[in-house]
Amino acid sequence: MTPSQTQNLYRFNFDTSYLNLPGAFYTPVSPTPVALPQLVVFNRELANDLGLDADLLATAESALVFGGNVLPEGATPIAQAYAGHQFGHFTMLGDGRAILLGEQITPNGERYDIQLKGPGKTPYSRRGDGRAALGPMLREYIISEAMFALGIPTTRSLAVVATGEPVYRENVLPGAVLTRVAASHIRVGTFEYASAKGDISLIQALADYTMRRHYGETINAENPHLAFFQAVAERQAQLIAKWMQVGFIHGVMNTDNMALSGETIDYGPCAFLDAYDTATVFSSIDQHGRYAFANQPRIASWNLARLAETLLPLFADDEQAAIALAQQALVDFGESFNRHWLSGMRKKLGLQNEEEADSELVTALLSLMQQHQADYTNTFRRLSGSASASAPAENHGTTANALPGTETLFATAEFTAWAGNWWARVKRQSISPTEALTNMRAINPAVIARNHKVEEALKAADNGDMSAVHHLVAAVKQPYVESAENKEYREAAPQSAEPYRTFCGT
């Protein structure tokens, strides 16, 4: 099949509204063709949701499109400009290894960015090669699908293509291109870029565009741009609370990695908690724990403060009045996060109503989990009991549904005392204890993208075996199912002399 035939065959329904922004926000650039593109993963479910022909896109020829060798009809490829505070230090950035092909309009009228990640150099690459390695691209595919199945707002991956070319990092690695699907790629760093240009018209144009695209309900507010900022902060409060409730650690919460859509974006050194520890850091580049598990709400607030700084001229003509409005909105963010977090933790413990001591009940459990290095996921799953057990909660999980990584905690007198208080609390609500446990099993996952299983799958893929990736993806797509087939994915991490470390891939 010729490139022109491929271009016409895989039609997208592109309408790239981002091009209506001032040209300072992007640069036209085309992907650099790769040597031997081969489709290694394709997300058929996502393709159907986007209104694409999944049968056609699943064929080998589509690797020419997903690898960047052929532009699909209607594509207007650009690299987006943005800035960012990276570990607290401001830098002018941009898509150094990503190219936006266009915005796909779905049959439901929804708009999604279709972006290639790793398609070659752009004007923002600086000294980078614009390429990506297979392992990090597969990590993004796996983790984003796991997050989606857990009901957490996230970008997703449509395909991963092996390029047939090496990528040079600390070692020589197989290259790849990932096709990322996002509500948009507008970041806090995009606003920082506009602010750094010193042109308020750029900030206003970007704010108005983002409001129309993601926050239409704020346009007619009394103070539209303040309402917009408050809405962004509310989505971030909900998102970070959901991260914390499943033990997710983003790993690199720079301002250029906070999407204003409220989606999780950029799965670089991310990972999930094994043993519960609030100071957990997996990222090899986070040497001082800036983005540790417990720091994520504080860093989200810090990032939002940087966004607020760019919007101050739009909040009010008087600078002090604008600052006061921004400060109050940040206070509201903190309160909103705490509210969403506690609400989610109540649900994890089977609680539907509210009591004043609930926060103390939750924190007492977490303290015991940290003290006894209990597995985060399996502790809550064990508390949820088993649908086949006769009375799993009456003995507070001490004998029924024992799960790896929970044995030490559940055998202690301190936990038995806590469990008695919890069970008494469960009974003080309108639903029955059996209903409470059923609800818990629907919200406490049995399967997450366990770090050791992710590493096993990525190592096999680097050696040419994709079967482990496919099995792992199938397992994480059904996080609340317990079966013989997914038993190995429910096991706690094996003991290791070396701490688990993740890497950015750049």
C-alpha positions in Angstrom: 0.0 0.0 0.0 1.4 3.4 -1.0 1.7 6.3 1.6 -1.1 8.2 -0.2 -3.4 5.2 0.0 -2.7 4.9 3.7 -3.4 8.6 4.2 -6.8 8.3 2.7 -7.7 5.0 4.3 -7.3 6.0 7.9 -9.4 9.0 8.0 -9.8 11.0 11.2 -12.4 13.7 11.8 -10.0 16.5 12.6 -11.0 20.0 13.5 -8.0 21.7 15.1 -9.3 24.7 17.0 -5.9 25.2 18.7 -4.8 26.8 15.5 -7.2 29.7 16.2 -4.9 30.8 19.0 -2.1 33.3 18.3 0.9 31.7 16.5 3.1 32.1 19.6 1.5 29.0 21.1 2.6 26.5 18.5 4.9 25.8 15.5 4.0 23.7 12.5 6.2 20.7 12.2 5.9 17.2 10.7 7.0 13.9 12.3 10.3 12.4 11.1 9.7 9.0 9.4 11.1 5.9 11.2 12.9 3.0 9.7 10.6 0.0 10.3 7.3 0.9 12.1 5.5 -2.0 13.6 2.3 -1.9 15.5 2.8 -3.6 18.9 -0.2 -2.4 20.9 -3.6 -1.1 19.6 -6.5 0.1 21.8 -9.5 -1.1 19.9 -12.0 0.0 22.6 -10.6 3.6 22.5 -10.6 3.7 18.7 -14.3 2.8 18.7 -15.1 5.5 21.3 -13.3 8.0 19.1 -15.4 7.1 16.1 -12.5 5.5 14.2 -12.6 2.3 12.2 -10.9 -0.1 14.6 -10.7 -2.9 12.1 -8.8 -0.8 9.7 -6.5 0.7 12.3 -5.6 -2.7 13.7 -3.9 -3.7 10.5 -0.2 -3.7 10.0 -0.3 -0.7 7.6 -1.6 1.6 10.3 1.9 1.6 11.8 2.8 4.1 9.0 0.3 6.5 10.6 1.0 5.8 14.2 4.7 5.8 13.6 4.6 9.2 11.9 5.7 8.1 8.5 2.3 9.1 6.9 0.0 11.9 8.0 -3.7 11.0 8.1 -6.0 13.1 5.9 -6.9 16.4 7.6 -3.9 16.4 10.0 -2.3 19.8 10.7 0.7 18.8 12.8 2.1 21.2 15.3 4.3 21.3 18.3 2.9 23.2 21.2 4.8 25.9 23.1 4.7 26.0 26.9 6.9 26.7 29.9 7.0 25.0 33.3 8.4 24.9 36.8 10.5 21.7 36.9 11.3 20.8 40.5 10.6 24.4 41.4 12.8 26.0 38.7 11.2 27.9 35.8 12.1 26.9 32.2 10.8 27.7 28.8 9.9 24.4 27.2 7.5 23.1 24.5 6.8 19.8 22.8 10.4 18.6 22.5 9.3 15.1 21.5 5.6 15.3 20.8 3.5 16.5 17.8 -0.2 17.2 17.8 -1.8 15.7 14.7 -5.2 17.3 15.3 -8.4 17.3 17.3 -10.7 14.4 16.7 -14.4 15.1 16.9 -16.2 11.9 18.1 -19.7 10.8 17.0 -20.9 12.3 20.3 -19.4 15.7 19.5 -16.6 15.4 22.0 -13.1 16.8 21.1 -9.9 15.0 21.8 -6.3 15.8 20.9 -4.5 13.1 18.9 -0.8 13.4 19.7 2.3 11.4 18.7 4.9 11.1 21.4 8.4 10.3 20.2 8.0 11.2 16.5 11.3 13.1 16.2 12.7 16.6 16.8 10.7 19.8 17.0 11.8 23.4 17.3 11.5 22.9 21.1 13.7 19.8 21.3 16.8 21.8 22.5 19.5 19.1 22.7 17.0 16.2 22.8 16.5 13.7 20.0 12.8 13.9 19.9 12.5 10.1 20.3 11.1 7.8 22.9 12.0 4.3 24.0 9.6 1.3 23.9 9.6 0.7 27.6 8.4 4.2 28.8 5.8 4.3 26.0 4.4 0.9 27.1 4.4 2.0 30.7 2.2 5.0 29.7 -0.1 2.7 27.8 -0.4 0.2 30.8 -0.8 2.8 33.6 -3.2 5.0 31.7 -5.5 2.1 31.0 -5.3 1.0 34.6 -6.2 4.5 35.7 -9.1 4.7 33.3 -10.5 1.4 34.6 -10.2 2.8 38.1 -12.4 5.7 37.1 -9.7 8.3 37.4 -9.6 11.1 34.8 -6.7 10.4 32.5 -5.2 10.7 29.1 -5.2 7.4 27.2 -3.1 5.7 24.6 -4.4 4.6 21.2 -1.4 2.8 19.9 2.3 2.0 20.4 4.5 1.5 17.4 8.0 0.1 17.6 10.2 2.2 15.2 12.9 -0.3 14.3 15.5 2.2 15.4 17.6 2.4 18.6 17.2 5.2 21.2 20.3 6.2 23.1 19.8 6.8 26.8 22.0 5.3 29.6 21.7 2.2 27.4 20.8 1.5 23.8 17.0 0.8 23.8 14.4 0.0 21.2 12.6 3.1 20.0 8.8 3.6 19.9 6.1 6.2 19.2 3.0 6.4 21.3 -0.3 7.9 20.2 -1.8 9.8 23.1 -5.4 10.9 23.3 -6.2 13.8 25.6 -9.1 16.2 26.3 -6.4 18.7 25.5 -2.7 19.3 26.2 -3.2 22.8 27.8 -1.2 22.9 30.9 -0.4 25.3 33.8 2.9 25.7 31.9 1.0 26.9 28.8 -0.3 29.9 30.8 3.2 30.4 32.3 4.6 30.6 28.8 2.0 33.2 27.8 2.8 35.2 31.0 6.5 35.1 30.4 5.9 36.7 27.0 4.7 39.8 28.8 1.7 40.2 26.6 -1.6 40.1 28.5 -3.5 39.6 25.2 -1.9 36.2 24.9 -3.0 35.2 28.5 -6.6 36.4 27.7 -6.7 34.6 24.4 -5.5 31.3 26.1 -7.9 31.7 29.0 -10.9 32.4 26.9 -10.1 29.5 24.6 -9.6 27.1 27.6 -12.9 28.3 29.1 -14.8 27.6 25.9 -13.2 24.2 25.5 -13.4 22.9 29.0 -15.3 25.2 31.3 -18.2 26.7 29.3 -20.2 27.1 32.5 -17.8 29.8 33.7 -18.2 32.1 30.7 -21.2 34.0 32.0 -20.1 34.2 35.6 -19.9 37.6 37.3 -16.1 37.2 37.3 -15.5 34.7 34.5 -11.8 34.3 34.8 -11.9 33.8 38.6 -14.7 31.3 38.1 -12.6 29.6 35.6 -9.6 29.3 38.0 -11.9 28.1 40.8 -13.3 25.4 38.4 -9.8 24.3 37.4 -8.8 24.1 41.1 -11.9 22.0 41.9 -11.1 19.5 39.2 -7.6 19.2 40.5 -8.9 18.7 44.1 -11.0 15.8 42.8 -8.2 14.3 40.7 -5.5 14.4 43.4 -7.9 12.9 46.0 -8.6 10.0 43.6 -4.8 9.5 43.1 -4.3 9.3 46.9 -7.2 6.9 47.4 -5.7 4.3 45.1 -2.1 4.9 46.2 -0.9 6.4 42.9 2.3 8.5 42.8 2.7 10.7 39.7 6.4 11.2 40.3 7.0 14.4 38.4 4.3 17.0 39.2 6.0 19.9 37.3 3.6 22.6 36.2 4.0 21.5 32.6 2.5 18.1 33.7 -0.7 19.6 35.2 -3.4 19.5 32.6 -6.1 22.1 32.9 -8.7 19.6 31.7 -8.3 17.8 35.0 -6.8 14.7 33.5 -3.8 12.8 34.7 -1.1 13.4 32.1 2.5 12.3 31.5 3.1 8.9 32.9 6.9 9.1 33.3 8.3 7.9 36.6 4.8 7.0 38.0 4.0 4.0 40.2 1.6 2.7 42.8 2.2 2.2 46.5 3.1 -1.2 47.7 3.7 -1.0 51.4 2.0 2.1 52.7 4.4 4.9 53.5 3.6 8.6 53.1 7.2 9.4 52.2 7.3 7.0 49.3 9.3 8.3 46.3 9.9 6.1 43.3 11.3 8.6 40.8 15.1 8.4 40.4 15.3 12.1 39.7 13.3 13.2 42.8 16.2 13.0 45.2 14.7 15.3 47.8 11.1 13.9 47.9 9.4 16.9 46.4 6.8 14.7 44.7 6.5 12.1 47.5 3.1 10.4 47.9 1.9 12.6 50.8 3.2 15.8 49.1 1.0 15.6 46.1 -1.9 17.8 47.4 0.6 20.5 48.5 2.3 20.4 45.2 -1.0 20.7 43.4 -1.7 23.8 45.4 1.8 25.2 44.6 1.2 24.6 40.9 -2.3 26.2 41.0 -0.6 29.2 42.7 1.6 29.6 39.6 -1.5 29.4 37.4 -3.2 32.1 39.5 -0.2 34.4 39.1 -0.6 34.3 35.4 -4.3 35.1 35.7 -4.1 38.0 38.2 -4.6 40.7 35.6 -7.8 39.1 34.6 -9.2 38.7 38.1 -9.3 42.4 39.0 -7.8 45.7 37.9 -6.4 46.3 41.4 -3.5 43.9 42.0 -4.0 43.5 45.7 -7.7 42.7 45.2 -6.7 40.1 42.5 -4.2 38.6 44.9 -6.8 38.3 47.7 -9.2 36.6 45.3 -6.5 34.1 44.3 -5.5 33.4 47.8 -9.1 32.6 48.8 -9.4 30.3 45.8 -6.3 28.4 47.0 -7.7 28.1 50.5 -10.9 26.7 48.9 -8.8 24.2 47.0 -7.3 22.8 50.1 -10.6 22.5 51.8 -12.1 20.9 48.7 -9.3 18.4 48.5 -9.7 17.4 52.1 -13.5 17.0 51.6 -13.1 14.8 48.5 -10.3 12.7 50.1 -12.3 12.0 53.2 -15.4 11.2 51.2 -13.5 8.7 49.1 -11.9 7.1 52.1 -15.3 6.8 53.8 -16.4 4.8 50.7 -13.3 2.6 50.9 -14.4 1.7 54.4 -18.1 1.1 53.5 -19.4 4.3 55.1 -22.2 6.1 53.4 -23.2 8.7 56.0 -20.9 11.1 57.9 -19.7 11.2 61.5 -17.4 13.7 63.1 -14.8 11.0 64.1 -14.5 9.5 60.6 -11.3 11.3 59.8 -9.7 10.0 63.0 -10.9 6.5 62.1 -9.2 6.7 58.6 -6.0 8.2 59.8 -5.7 5.7 62.6 -5.9 2.9 60.1 -3.3 4.5 57.8 -1.0 5.0 60.8 -1.2 1.3 61.6 -0.6 0.4 58.0 2.5 2.6 57.8 3.8 1.2 61.2 3.4 -2.4 60.0 4.3 -1.8 56.3 1.0 -3.2 55.2 0.2 -3.4 51.5 -2.0 -0.5 50.7 -4.2 -2.1 48.0 -4.5 -5.5 49.7 -5.4 -4.0 53.1 -8.5 -2.4 51.8 -9.4 -5.3 49.7 -9.1 -7.7 52.6 -11.3 -5.4 54.7 -13.9 -5.7 52.0 -14.1 -9.4 52.6 -14.9 -12.0 50.0 -18.3 -12.5 48.4 -18.0 -16.3 49.1 -17.0 -15.9 52.8 -19.7 -16.5 55.3 -19.2 -13.5 57.5 -15.9 -11.8 56.5 -16.4 -8.6 58.5 -17.5 -10.1 61.7 -13.9 -11.2 62.3 -12.6 -8.1 60.7 -10.8 -10.0 58.0 -8.4 -11.6 60.5 -9.0 -15.1 59.1 -11.1 -14.6 56.0 -9.7 -13.5 52.7 -6.1 -13.2 53.9 -4.0 -11.4 51.3 -0.3 -11.0 50.9 1.2 -7.9 52.6 -1.5 -7.8 55.2 -0.6 -10.6 57.6 1.5 -8.7 60.1 -1.0 -5.8 60.4 -4.1 -7.9 60.8 -2.4 -10.1 63.5 -1.8 -7.1 65.9 -3.9 -6.2 68.9 -3.9 -2.6 67.8 -5.5 -3.5 64.5 -8.1 -5.8 66.2 -9.1 -2.8 68.4 -9.3 -0.5 65.4 -11.4 -3.1 63.5 -13.8 -3.3 66.3 -14.4 0.5 66.2 -14.7 0.4 62.4 -17.3 -2.5 62.4 -19.3 -0.7 65.0 -19.2 2.4 62.8 -20.3 0.3 59.8 -23.4 -0.8 61.7 -24.4 2.8 62.5 -25.8 3.5 59.1 -29.0 2.8 57.1 -27.5 0.1 54.9 -26.7 -3.4 56.2 -23.1 -4.6 56.8 -23.5 -7.0 53.9 -24.4 -4.1 51.6 -21.4 -2.1 53.0 -19.0 -4.9 52.1 -20.5 -5.2 48.6 -20.0 -1.5 48.1 -16.4 -1.8 49.3 -15.6 -4.5 46.8 -16.8 -2.3 44.1 -14.4 0.6 45.0 -11.4 -1.2 46.5 -9.4 -2.7 43.6 -8.1 -6.3 43.7 -5.8 -5.6 40.8 -3.6 -2.5 40.2 -0.7 -2.1 37.8 1.7 -3.6 40.4 5.2 -2.2 39.9 7.0 -5.6 39.7 4.5 -6.9 37.2 4.9 -3.7 35.1 8.7 -4.2 35.1 8.4 -7.8 34.2 6.2 -6.9 31.2 8.5 -4.1 30.0 11.6 -6.3 30.3 9.9 -9.0 28.2 8.8 -6.4 25.6 12.3 -5.0 25.2 13.3 -8.6 24.4 10.6 -8.9 21.8 7.9 -10.7 23.8 4.7 -8.6 24.1 2.6 -11.4 25.7 3.2 -10.2 29.3 2.1 -6.6 28.3 -1.1 -8.0 26.8 -1.9 -10.1 29.9 -1.2 -7.3 32.3 -3.4 -4.8 30.4 -6.2 -7.4 30.4 -5.9 -7.7 34.1 -5.8 -4.0 35.0 -8.8 -3.4 32.9 -10.9 -5.4 35.4 -9.6 -4.1 38.7 -12.4 -5.3 40.9 -12.4 -8.9 39.7 -10.9 -11.7 41.6 -10.2 -14.8 39.5 -7.8 -17.6 39.1 -6.5 -16.0 35.9 -5.5 -12.7 37.7 -4.2 -14.2 40.9 -0.5 -13.4 40.1 -1.5 -9.7 39.5 -3.0 -9.5 43.0 0.2 -10.6 44.8 2.1 -8.0 46.9 5.5 -7.1 45.7 8.2 -9.6 46.6 10.9 -8.6 49.1 13.8 -6.9 47.5 17.1 -5.6 48.9 17.0 -2.6 46.5 14.2 0.0 46.6 12.0 0.3 43.5 13.1 3.1 41.1 11.4 4.6 38.1 12.8 6.7 35.3 11.5 9.5 33.1 12.5 8.0 29.8 14.0 11.2 28.4 
